[in-house]
Amino acid sequence: MAKEKRKNAAAVVEEDAAAAEEPKLKIQWYRSTICANSRQKTLVRSLGFTKLNQIVERPDTASMRGAVEKAPHLLRIIE
């Protein structure tokens, strides 16, 4: 039983290392959503933003880039 726990712990460490190598995308919320429509407000919240001018890191995937392109007047990608 203890050997199984050690194997599982080693697998978790390997997964974390693989996730760390994955390219990240820094996204900044720089404009208010006061005059934005409800879909854009939902998009900003779903990306994990809670405050204006906040920067979050997300995986650099086509779906994340597409989400940012849905509201280019509210979000920007930090290079």
Residue pairs with C-beta under 8 A, 6 or more apart in sequence:
22 59
22 60
23 59
23 60
24 57
24 58
24 59
24 60
25 57
25 58
25 59
25 60
25 64
25 65
25 68
25 77
26 55
26 56
26 57
26 77
26 78
26 79
27 47
27 55
27 56
27 57
27 58
27 64
27 68
27 75
27 76
27 77
27 78
28 53
28 54
28 55
28 75
28 76
28 77
28 78
29 44
29 47
29 49
29 51
29 52
29 53
29 54
29 74
29 75
30 52
30 53
30 74
30 75
30 76
31 52
31 73
31 74
32 52
32 74
33 40
33 41
33 44
33 74
36 44
36 71
36 74
39 70
40 70
40 71
40 74
43 67
43 70
43 71
44 71
44 74
44 75
46 67
47 56
47 58
47 67
47 68
47 75
48 56
48 58
49 56
55 78
58 64
65 77
68 75
68 76
68 77
